[in-house]
Amino acid sequence: MEELIKKADILMEALPYMKKFSNKTVVIKYGGNAMVNKEVMASVLKDITLLKYVGVNPVIVHGGGPVISENLDKLNIKSDFHQGLRITCQDTMEVVEQALLGKVNSQIVSLANLAGNKAVGLSGKDNNLIQAKKYSVDEEVDLGYVGEVEKINPEILETMIDNGYLPIVAPVGVDEAGASYNINADLVAGELAAALDAEKLILLTNIEGILEDPEDKNSLISRLTISEAEEMIEDKKVVGGMIPKVQSCINALKKGAKRTHILDGRMEHALLLEIFTAKGIGTMIYR
């Protein structure tokens, strides 16, 4: 009986948050390195299904770096990187699209539908959802078909949300000439969250959150303001793959998103703990 009462207490704790986030949009970025375990992925998608059933409107943006690397290795295409970005020639771009759309996106859609959703896979090409331009990081280095978001056209997402669908977006954009570009999924998620005026942007990855000391897992920072997050980047306390994640959060907040979070997607029920409990987990960056 005590166990049943504890479960009832958990539901009562969640109730005000269910009311607060009902009919609100939450953009969830599911990172490539947090997706390698199929069982964990299925568990995350069940949690997202629960969000749908209690009235939240989730939108998923996914990465797929490990799958892209695996497919390139099979074709003996070498991966070169510059400042953490994969240099993407035309042949590499074709593999990127095949990996993201043909494998990763379709797999997530399939698992989401098995969990009870009406999931639909999209890329930035659909209805010009993600208008892209060539990413220029260094005049002496040509990154090829690496892009950045120029504009988001959210109409197709809004239509899907209004009709009860779960959009699952691959981070491939298209420019005015119709060329495809590989875009960092964290940055795409931030731009989508801003364009949709999302209540939350949640980045699920394979780390606990932002650490005061990257070498100490016990130094998790629970809350940061925009200015504090920017200072951590300047002071090089945020490095490597965490930089686009934090930049994505900052950008989304400055453009209208309400709250942003970086969570460990490998933790069971990480989404539910963050959204429906008072304490939450991971790192929240806020205005």
C-alpha positions in Angstrom: 0.0 0.0 0.0 2.8 2.4 0.8 4.3 1.9 -2.7 0.9 2.7 -4.2 0.7 5.9 -2.1 4.1 6.9 -3.3 3.0 6.5 -6.9 0.0 8.7 -6.2 2.2 11.3 -4.6 4.4 11.4 -7.8 1.3 11.9 -9.9 0.1 14.7 -7.7 3.5 16.4 -7.9 3.3 16.2 -11.7 -0.2 17.6 -11.9 0.6 21.3 -11.8 3.3 20.8 -14.5 0.9 18.9 -16.7 -1.5 21.9 -16.4 1.4 24.4 -17.1 2.7 22.7 -20.2 -0.6 21.5 -21.7 -0.9 22.7 -25.3 2.7 24.1 -25.2 5.4 23.2 -27.6 8.6 21.5 -26.5 11.4 21.1 -28.9 13.6 18.0 -28.1 16.9 17.5 -29.7 18.0 13.9 -29.6 21.7 13.6 -30.0 23.6 11.1 -32.2 25.7 9.8 -29.3 22.7 9.3 -27.0 20.9 7.2 -29.7 23.3 4.3 -30.0 21.3 2.0 -27.7 17.9 1.0 -29.3 16.4 0.1 -25.9 17.2 3.6 -24.6 15.8 5.2 -27.7 12.6 3.2 -27.4 12.3 4.3 -23.7 12.8 8.0 -24.7 10.1 7.8 -27.3 7.7 6.2 -24.8 8.3 9.2 -22.6 7.6 11.5 -25.5 4.4 9.6 -26.1 3.3 10.3 -22.6 4.0 14.0 -23.1 1.6 13.9 -26.1 -1.1 12.1 -24.1 -1.0 14.8 -21.4 -1.3 17.6 -23.9 2.3 18.7 -24.6 3.3 19.3 -28.2 6.7 17.8 -28.7 8.8 18.3 -31.8 11.9 16.1 -32.2 15.1 17.1 -34.0 17.7 14.4 -34.3 21.4 14.1 -35.0 23.2 11.1 -36.5 26.9 11.6 -36.5 27.9 8.1 -35.5 25.7 6.6 -38.3 27.2 9.0 -40.8 30.7 8.1 -39.8 29.9 4.4 -40.0 28.4 4.7 -43.5 31.4 6.8 -44.7 33.8 4.2 -43.3 32.0 1.4 -45.2 32.5 3.4 -48.4 36.1 4.2 -47.6 35.3 7.9 -47.6 37.6 9.7 -45.2 36.1 12.1 -42.6 38.0 15.3 -42.2 37.1 17.9 -39.5 37.8 21.5 -39.0 36.9 23.1 -35.6 34.6 20.2 -34.9 32.7 20.4 -38.2 32.8 17.6 -40.8 34.1 18.8 -44.1 31.4 17.8 -46.5 32.0 17.3 -50.2 29.2 16.3 -52.6 29.9 12.5 -52.1 29.9 13.0 -48.3 26.7 15.0 -48.5 24.9 12.2 -50.3 26.0 9.8 -47.6 24.8 12.3 -44.9 21.3 12.4 -46.5 21.1 8.7 -46.8 22.2 8.2 -43.2 20.0 10.9 -41.7 16.8 10.4 -43.8 17.1 6.8 -44.9 18.2 5.3 -41.7 18.1 7.5 -38.5 14.9 9.4 -39.3 13.0 6.4 -40.5 14.1 4.4 -37.4 12.9 7.0 -35.0 9.6 7.4 -36.8 9.1 3.7 -36.7 9.8 3.4 -32.9 7.7 6.5 -32.2 4.7 5.0 -34.0 5.2 1.7 -32.2 5.0 3.7 -28.9 1.6 5.0 -29.9 2.3 8.3 -31.8 1.3 9.6 -35.1 4.9 10.4 -36.1 6.0 11.9 -39.4 9.6 12.2 -40.6 10.7 15.5 -42.2 13.8 17.2 -43.4 14.5 20.9 -44.0 13.6 20.4 -47.6 10.0 19.7 -46.8 8.0 22.9 -47.6 11.4 24.7 -47.3 11.2 24.2 -43.5 14.9 25.0 -43.1 16.4 27.5 -45.5 20.1 27.2 -45.3 23.2 29.0 -46.5 26.9 27.9 -46.7 28.6 28.0 -43.3 31.8 30.0 -43.4 34.1 29.5 -40.5 37.5 30.3 -42.1 38.3 31.9 -45.4 41.1 29.5 -46.0 39.0 26.4 -45.4 36.1 25.3 -47.6 33.8 23.2 -45.5 31.8 22.2 -48.6 28.1 21.5 -47.9 28.1 22.4 -44.2 25.4 24.9 -43.7 23.8 27.2 -41.1 20.1 28.2 -40.7 19.2 31.3 -42.7 15.4 31.1 -42.0 12.8 28.7 -40.5 9.4 28.3 -42.2 7.4 26.7 -39.4 4.1 26.4 -41.2 4.3 22.7 -41.9 5.3 22.0 -38.2 2.4 24.1 -36.9 0.0 22.3 -39.2 1.2 18.9 -37.9 1.0 20.0 -34.3 -2.5 21.3 -34.7 -3.5 18.0 -36.2 -2.0 15.8 -33.5 1.1 14.6 -35.3 4.6 14.2 -33.9 7.1 15.9 -36.2 10.6 14.3 -36.4 13.1 16.5 -38.2 16.4 15.6 -39.8 18.9 18.6 -39.8 19.3 18.9 -43.6 18.6 22.3 -45.0 18.3 23.6 -48.5 19.4 26.9 -50.1 17.8 29.1 -52.8 19.4 27.0 -55.6 18.1 23.7 -54.2 21.4 22.5 -52.8 21.3 20.4 -49.6 23.4 21.3 -46.5 24.3 19.4 -43.4 23.6 21.5 -40.4 24.5 21.0 -36.8 21.3 19.5 -35.1 21.8 21.5 -31.9 21.6 24.7 -33.9 18.6 23.6 -35.9 16.8 22.7 -32.7 17.5 26.1 -31.3 16.2 27.9 -34.4 13.1 25.7 -34.5 12.4 26.4 -30.8 12.6 30.1 -31.4 10.4 30.0 -34.6 7.8 28.0 -32.7 7.9 30.2 -29.6 8.6 27.0 -27.7 8.0 26.7 -23.9 11.1 24.6 -23.7 14.1 23.5 -25.7 15.6 20.3 -24.4 18.9 18.9 -25.7 19.3 15.2 -24.9 22.9 14.1 -25.1 25.4 11.7 -23.5 26.6 13.9 -20.7 25.0 15.0 -17.4 24.8 18.7 -18.4 27.2 21.6 -18.1 30.1 20.9 -15.7 32.1 23.6 -13.8 35.0 21.3 -14.3 34.7 19.1 -17.4 36.8 16.4 -15.7 34.6 16.2 -12.6 31.2 14.7 -13.1 30.1 15.9 -9.6 30.5 19.6 -10.7 27.2 19.8 -12.5 25.8 23.3 -12.8 22.0 23.3 -12.3 21.1 26.8 -13.5 22.8 29.4 -15.7 21.7 32.8 -17.0 22.5 33.7 -20.7 25.3 36.0 -19.6 26.8 33.3 -17.3 26.7 30.7 -20.2 28.4 33.2 -22.5 31.1 33.8 -20.0 31.7 30.0 -19.7 32.3 29.8 -23.4 34.6 32.8 -23.3 36.5 31.4 -20.4 36.8 28.0 -22.3 34.9 26.2 -19.5 32.5 25.1 -22.3 34.5 23.4 -25.0 34.2 21.0 -28.0 30.8 19.6 -28.8 29.2 21.5 -25.8 29.8 24.8 -27.6 27.0 24.5 -30.2 24.7 23.1 -27.5 25.1 26.1 -25.3 25.0 28.5 -28.3 21.8 26.8 -29.4 20.2 27.4 -26.0 21.4 31.1 -25.9 20.1 31.7 -29.4 16.7 30.1 -28.7 16.3 32.2 -25.5 17.2 35.5 -27.2 14.7 34.8 -30.0 11.8 33.9 -27.8 12.0 30.4 -26.3 11.1 30.4 -22.5 13.5 27.8 -21.0 16.3 25.6 -22.3 17.8 22.4 -20.8 20.8 20.1 -21.5 20.1 16.6 -20.1 21.7 13.2 -20.2 19.5 11.3 -22.6 20.9 7.9 -21.4 19.2 8.5 -18.0 15.9 6.6 -17.7 12.9 9.0 -17.9 15.2 12.1 -18.1 12.5 14.0 -20.0 9.8 13.3 -17.5 12.0 14.1 -14.5 12.9 17.5 -16.0 9.4 18.5 -17.1 7.2 17.1 -14.4 9.2 17.4 -11.1 10.1 20.4 -9.0 13.8 19.7 -8.9 14.5 18.7 -12.5 17.9 17.4 -13.7 20.7 18.5 -15.9 21.5 22.2 -16.6 18.9 24.9 -17.3 19.8 28.0 -19.1 17.3 30.8 -18.8 16.8 34.5 -19.5 
